[in-house]
Amino acid sequence: MNSTTSSHIDVDLAAQQLVLDNGERRVYRVSTARNGAGERNGSHCTPRGRHRIRAKIGAGEAVNTVFRGRRPTGEIYTPEVAAAAPQRDWILTRILWLCGEQAGFNRFGEVDTMRRYIYIHGAPDSARMGVPGSIGCIRMYNVDVLDLFERVVVGTPVFIHE
């Protein structure tokens, strides 16, 4: 299905779900910040409010491609790779980098979603969805982030709320 400009994403922190409405409603389970909602830099919280997709990263990369600094590392996530870095918050497969739209709330200064590097991204299949567990980002199963990635465009509105 092609993306349309009327598409939008709704992320419900309480329900731990992401809904894409692009004329065909799709619901995905997610995992947001274990620290809850919040906008401040360094809080490890998921920012609320109006956002948009600033960039789509990872098109054409293999499932389970490991990213650091929005670049593929050359690694493919496996249990052995995970065992070597047990505390790492894995960013896999695709990244949708978010940008806040509300000056002083989630944009600019100490509350800037983009400068906090808040993404919608793939996570290991072993990650629990439906419960908070990230350090600020919105994690999805790889199959789901692949599906979402193909259905949205840069600029798609994203609303995050409790």
Sequence and secondary structure as in RCSB ss.txt:
>XXXX:A:sequence
MNSTTSSHIDVDLAAQQLVLDNGERRVYRVSTARNGAGERNGSHCTPRGRHRIRAKIGAGEAVNTVFRGRRPTGE
IYTPEVAAAAPQRDWILTRILWLCGEQAGFNRFGEVDTMRRYIYIHGAPDSARMGVPGSIGCIRMYNVDVLDLFE
RVVVGTPVFIHE
>XXXX:A:secstr
    TT EEEEETTTTEEEEESSS EEEE B BTT B  STTS  B  EEEEEEEEE TT  TTEEEETTEEEEE
E  HHHHHHSTT    EEEEEEEEE SBTTTBSGGG TTTTT EEEEE TTS SSS  BSSSEEEEHHHHHHHHH
H  TT EEEEE 
